[in-house]
Amino acid sequence: MSRPGEAVDAARAAAAAARERGEYADDLRGLTVAPTDATTVEKLLEWALIEPDVDLVYSTRRFGRPITAFKRALVWSLRQYNGRVYGQQTRFLEREKERGDEA
């Protein structure tokens, strides 16, 4: 196989052969998943944020204290940066929401 299209075709053929041999017990061809509005934008933004625990940021090396200090400074700097980016995104989304309400 030299192209991705050939790999996809080969994978589909292998899966079809496996189904014929009965290796796939579940027939999911008729399965449908209904869309849901349960996940809000706020929830998605909460899930997207990664907040490391500063107490877990440390170095176990012999003279790791300076490395630990450097790592914690990086976490602090990134927390500031991520806070600013999150704030900008929030303000942008609020402005867009207000624009949508006006139209």
CORQUIVEN-V916125 format. One line per field, one symbol per residue. ss: DSSP state (H for helix, E for strand, L for the rest). phi: phi as a letter, one per 30 degrees, with the letter a starting at -180 (. if undefined). psi: psi as a letter, one per 20 degrees, with the letter a starting at -180 (. if undefined). A space follows every 50 residues. Layout:
ss->???
phi->???
psi->???
//
This chain:
ss->LLLHHHHHHHHHHHHHHHHHLLLLLLLLLLLLLLLLLLLLHHHHHHHHLL LLLHHHLLLLLLLLHHHHHHHHHHHHHHHHHHHHHHHHHHHHHHHHHHHH HHL
phi->.bbedddddddddddddddddidcdcccdcdbcddbcdccdddddddddc cddddccaccdecdeddddddddddddddddddddddddddddddddddd ddd
psi->piqhhhhgghggghhghhghijhohpojhjpqppqqjhorhggghghhpo oqohhiorpjrglighggggghhgggghggghgggggggggghgghghgh hh.
//
